[in-house]
Amino acid sequence: MKSASDLLQEGSTRPSVDSLERLGALTRLLSFARNEASELEADVVAYCLDVALAAVVDSLKEHTAMSPPDGDEQDGGSAVRRH
């Protein structure tokens, strides 16, 4: 199984949009599962999911600080796409 860092560093020093989207989806999934575990008072499960969520969020923060993929505009550190 690949780690979050492995997903983001495959063949490039910059994160791919697909990898960031997949990590974002994983973040949402873990957040939902953690909230459900908390509501069910499954404290150990909620704690483990919280640790996993924190690790994914840290990876996202670390890799989104890198330069944006080619074609994205920089506007003071936040890239915004307009269609």
Secondary structure, DSSP 8 states (H G I E B T S, - for coil): ---HHHHHHTT-SS--HHHHHHHHHHHHHHHHHHHHHHHTT-HHHHHHHHHHHHHHHHHHHHHHTS---TT---STT------
